[in-house]
């Protein structure tokens, strides 16, 4: 099996002309025979399947006993889980566009990737295997096996979208391992398929090991998933060739990769922060079971979990999203508002850190790791303080959180220009875990994609109706006091204008008065048109008041927006020419949403101040803090 060594695998990846032959060589009958012989089960797939079941039970000690399965209903909506699984069981993997082609040559749109994501990430199999564990029956077991058959047929080794890079391979490796663990002794009911799955798992592990070897000198953020997934492989399949070398490699890479996820840019989808945090928690749990030393993992996990807690309810709403098709590693399909909660709670329990705990709800990943006592573990961590102001360079955010006017308020300012200068200095705001000022959502490739990537689709300022070009964002202030929170940054994305402009934005939370002050300063010499946009939820109702302010009402509660008297205020909803007032709820789905535009002609170093007054839940109509 020399051809399966990491260097050989990478060498063959480059040989696009022989990709089909290489795929057959890696995953065909001869490769299967060689794997069985190498593991000591020549011509005995039944023996390999039985060994796999017993090793997974030891290496991934999940809480899957009858008592734990019955108690799950106390924490999760079990009927809803089963209904979702039965619907999923009736769906089949869509055929890949154009048939299996080398993964390196595949070009999928964001919408196509999102449609295939449940299969290429292995999440469909995990959900079906979990449903079979909760309600054993041939229909769900058959559907779980069929999902694996479909995937392998559509994605032979190195061919198809399932082999497009380490991130996807790592996600599938983790989900397949957990799914096989849920299947338990049922693995022996389909020994030939189980053996083929084991071969695919081994190929995935080799691909991830090759990535880690290549980047081990300076592991970047992209190696968090490969390192954690490879640790899970080593724990679950310790009898496979290569594990002795891969285990210390993965343990050494995980900590530095986590710190890179915290420190390095460019700006990525914020969903990747939740994903990296979950990977870190799962990697720490796996490494602890293996009794490994993993330098830097605890420190990196603590930082990422602090960010996730600030973005999770009740402080944030997970609205700082980006274009990741999924925020979760394990495919239990949590609700969008909980994508940050699960990783934060997982880290809080693993590190016994109250300051990292998110909402008190127990999610499935925590439940299967700790059983019914997961709820008690979360309760013992209650009482952590409000998240401290923080800068997260890896995702390009500055975050504030505070209690004011009877609300829990979370504010996030985009500090990373990176690949998306239109988002620089855009502000997101949440009240009690409900989105209030929203980002535009994932642009995708639909007809409104250019608008959703433009400045007018963000909660930011625009100069002379032009788009910013590149530039850098500088964090100028991040402070906290007994009566305030403060965040300030500037961006030189308008240096290309004839009269160069630097934008400076300050966000001041006045805790005593319940005010959010947003000060946009145009630093220039001449006269410029300054426009400030504020994007509101779909259900928000906007009412103009006699004093020039706007009353905003929606699921977040009530608030008052007060522009400067010199500014002209307009409200738009679903306008097409020019495009304004749209929100992408997910890839390919766009809905009208109100946007407030504030315009003013300014000269020299001028300021535009917008004030948001939050109404206390106990106050009546017309009152404000």
C-alpha positions, 0 to 999 in steps of 0.5 A: 500500500505504498501508493497510499502514503501521504506524499504519494497521495498528494503526488497523484492528486496533481495528476489530473490526467490519470485521476480516474485510474488513481481513484480506482487504485485507491478505492477499488477491489485491490485496495480493499484486499490490501486493507483487509490484509494489512489489518489482519482480516484478509478476506474477512470484512466481517472481522474488520467490521466487528473490530471497528465497532469495538474500537469505536466504542473504546475510542469515542466513549459517548453516552449511548446507553438505554438510560441516556437514550430515554433521558434525551427527550428531557433536553431535546425535542425527540419527535422533531428529531425523528420526523426530520430523520424520516424526511431525510431518509426519503431523500437521495444524494443528488447526482454530481454535476457532470458526473464524478470529476477530479475534485481539483477541477470542480467549480460549484456555485455557493448554492450548489455547495450548500445543497450538497453540504449535508452529504459531502460533510457527512451530516446526513449519515450522522443524523440517520444513524442517530435516529436509528439509535433512538428508534431501531428499525430497518427503515432508518438503518437502511437509509443510513447505509444507503446514504453511505452507498450514494456518497461513495458512488458519487465521490470515489477517492479524489473525485467529486465535491466530497474531496474538495479540500481539508475542511470538507474532508475533516467534517465528513471524517468526524461525522462518519466516525460519530455516525458509525459509533451510533450504529454500534454492533449494526456495523456487522450487519453490512460488513462489505460496506463497513469495510469500504467505509473504513477504506474511505476513512483511512484515505481521508486520514491520509489526506489530512495528515498530508495537509498537517505535514505540509503546514506543521512549521506554521499551522494556520487557521485552516488546520484546526479541523484537520488536526481535530478530525485526525485525532478522532480517527486515531482514537477510533481506529487505533489499529490502522496503519499510520496512527502512530505517526499521525497522533502526535502530529495532530496533537502538536498542530491543533494548538498553534492552528487555534491561535492562528484562528484567533489572530490571523485574517483575512476576514472570514465568515463568522460561522467559521469561528463557531466551527473552529471553537467546536473543533477545538472542544472536540479535539480537547475531549479526544486528546484528553481521552488519549492522555495527550499533551496538546500545547496551546489548545486550552488557551486557544479554545478559551479565546474562541469560546469567549467570542462565541459566547458574546455572539450567542444568545442572550447577548448576540443572535449569531447574526454576524454570519457570512457565507459559510453553508454550515456553522456546526461540525457535527450534523445535529442541525441546530437552530441558527440562533444556537450555532454559537451557543453549542461551542461556547457551552462545550468549552465551558463544561470542558474547561469548567469556566462560567465566563464561557457559558452560553444559554442554559439549553443542552445541545446534542453534542454536549449530551452525547459527551456527558449524558443527562448530567450535562444539564447539571454541569451547565447549571453549576456554571451559571453566574458568569459576568457579561462578556468583556469587550474584545477584539477578534482579529481572526474574524475581523470583529470588535464586540461589545456586550452590556446590560442596559435599559432592561436589555442584554445588548450585543454590538459587533463592528467589522474591523477587517476589510480583507476581501470585503471592503464593503463590510468595513465598519459595518455595525450589527446590534442585538437585543436579548438575542434578537437581531436589531441591526442586521448584516445583509446575509450570504450573497451567493450568486443570484441576481441580487448578489452584487447588491448584497456585496455592496456598501449600501447593503451593510450598516455602514457609511458610504461616501459620494455613492462610491464603493470603498476600495481595499484599505485597512481598518485600524482599531482606535479604542476598546474600553469598558467602564461602570457606565459605558462601553466604547469602540472606535475604529477607522478605515482608509477605503476612500483614499482613491477619491480626488479628495481622499477621505478616511472614515472613523466610526465610534460606538458608545453604549451609555448604560445608565441612559439606555443609549447607543450613540453611533458617531460617523466622522468624515475626515477630509478637506472638501465637501462630500455626500455622506450616507449612513445605512441601518438595516432592520429585521423583516418584521420591523415597523417604522413610524416617523414621530413629530420630533424627527425620530423614528419609532422601531418595533419588532421582535427585538422590542421597541427602540427610537432612532434619532438622526441629526436634524441636519440629515435627510432620512429615507426609508426603503423596502424592497426597491429595485432601482437602485437596489435597496432594502433587501436581506438574504435569509440564506443562500438563494433566498432574498426577502424585502427588509426595511433599511433607513438611509441617512444623508448629509452633505458634509465638509472638512472634518464633519460628524454625523451622530445617530442615536438609538434609544432603547425602550425598557420592557416595562415602559409604555408607548412613547417612553424611552430610557 
